[in-house]
């Protein structure tokens, strides 16, 4: 099967892990890979390690070295502009793909209808030393399959709005759809939920019940509560909520979004990020769904700030 797959490996100050990520690309059983490596203005030795690895293992790969940190969305879009593959993988430089990941995902994707624009799989979470922590989707029945309510397939716009059910590092996307959607929104500090909302409005997703990669848990991960940029992450989430409102076509979809906004507001309040609480409160007001508990939290956020 000679379907070309583009892998964009994006690195920012991940010198401790980037070689392992690149090794996992080299070790793939699938031969038709376009590799694009982007160093997003690293201030550690990441760029040197990338250049050294590519010179030895893959001098034909595209390498982009940005002089300053532009953030995931802007940096990735530079690689997307050069992508030639039918399918595309966004690989963080601290994660590791299992050797059969691309082979198995291409086989699975090729079996899906054209209406399916994104697939995702199971994965292991590991620590900084690659020691197993937990599995993304727990297998709960005698056949070893993931419960349907934990990992979903099909037209799932409502669930995309209301819940976190896609593990972002595991995804593979149709490149033409990602380009149709103009890539990642460069106004945001993270990309995944916004992409799923926009993609899910028109296309289907599909879950592949296989563990195909290791996701590294490090303090600087965008969604990690220890990240000093957590406020920016939550403020981007509020922006996505406002964008999602414009994509809702009926009350069921709007109520799904309300559930998500309330969840994000409570999370921001627990973390004491009051600026984000106020932004989520504004979204709830625009949705005419500011209940008593949310109103109290919003009042407290206004007082704190």
ABEGO torsion letter per residue (X at the ends): XABBBBBBBBBBGAAAAAAAAAAAAAABABABBBBBBBBBGBABAAAAAAAAAAAAABAABBBBBBABBAEAAAAAAAAAAABABABBBBBBAABBBBAAAAAAAAAAAAABBAABABBBBBBBBBBAAGBBABBABBBABAAGBBBAAABBBEBAAAAAAABBABBAAABBBBAAAAAAAGEBBAABABAAAAAAAAAAAABBBBBBBBBABBBBBBAABAABAABAAAAAAAAAAAAAAAAAAAABABAAAAAAAAAAAAAAAAAAAAAGBAAAAAAAAAAAAAAGABBAAAAAAAAAAAAAX
